Amino acid sequence: MKTKHKLPTHCPSCINKLHVTQLACESCETTVGGQFNLPLLSQLTQEEQDFVLQFFLYSGSLKQMAQQMNISYPTVRNKLDDMIEHIKKLQNL
Amino acid sequence: MKNYFLKPFTYFQEKQLLLFGLSLGLISCIIQLTTTTRVIALLKAIITEENPPFVQNIADFIITTITMVLALFIFGKMINAKTRFIDILNTVLIARIPLYLFIIGDINSFITKKTKVILDSISNPDEMANQFIDIILLTVFGFLVLLSLIIFGYYIYQGFKTATHLKKTSHIIIFVILILFIDFLTRLLTNLY
C-alpha cells in the first residue's frame, strides 16, 4: 500500500503558498490539471487543523476541550481567538 | 512538571487554582497571628506593635485582593470582552503566594526582632560587629524578598496575559502602572481601620 503523505501548503524553497495543479483518480488513474486553490481549512497548520477537529468533536464546548487537553479554559479560548484571526487573514488574501 | 510551575495558568483548571490560592491565603492569615506583620497592600507589609488579630488579617487579605482583582478585571474587560472574573481572581491569588515569604520570615517576630537589634546597635561599631551573622541573615532575607517580588511580577503578568490574551505593549505598560497605583490605593484603604 502506498504511503499517503501530508498535503504541503507552502513551498519548501521560497515559502510561498502552494496551489493544486493536478488531481488524480486512484481507480482509473484519470488526471485533471489546472490551477486550484487549497480549501481554507487545508491552509491551516496541522496543530490548527487538529484543534478544529477537536472543537467539532466536543460540539464546540471549550470547557470540555480544556479538560480533555489538560489545559485551562482561557488558554483554549485564546488559541481559538488566534485561529479566528488567522482564518480572517487567509480569507482576505 | 517544569511547565506547571512556569505556566500554572495554562496547565491548571480554574477550580484547582482557586482552591490552592484561597487555601494558601487563609494559611498565610493564620501564620500571620504569630508575627508582628500586617500586609496592608499586595506589595507592602508593615511591622506592628502587637500580633495582628485574625479578623484584621482576613480583612486585609480580602480588601487587598478584591481591590486589585476589580481594577484588573475592569482593565481586562477593556482589553478583551471575554475576560472572566474567576481568571483574574486566580491570577491575583496565585501571584501573591511568593509574597507570603515575608510573613513566613517573621514567624515568632523573627525578622522584626533581628531588625530591631541591628537598628539599636547601629550607633555602636563594637556591638555591630557582634551582629555580623544577623546582618548576613537579613541581607539574604532581603534578597529573597526581592526575588519573591520578581516572581510575583512574573506570575501576575502570566496570569493576566492568559486571562485577557494581552498582546499590545501599550496595554502591558498600563497594566504595570495600574498595579502600582492600585497597590498605593490599597495602602490608603487598609489604613482607614
Interface residues (C-beta under 8 A of the other chain):
Chain A: A66 Q67 N70 I71 S72 Y73 P74 T75 R77 N78 D81
Chain B: F9 T10 Y11 F12 Q13 E14 K82 R84 D87 T162 A163 H165
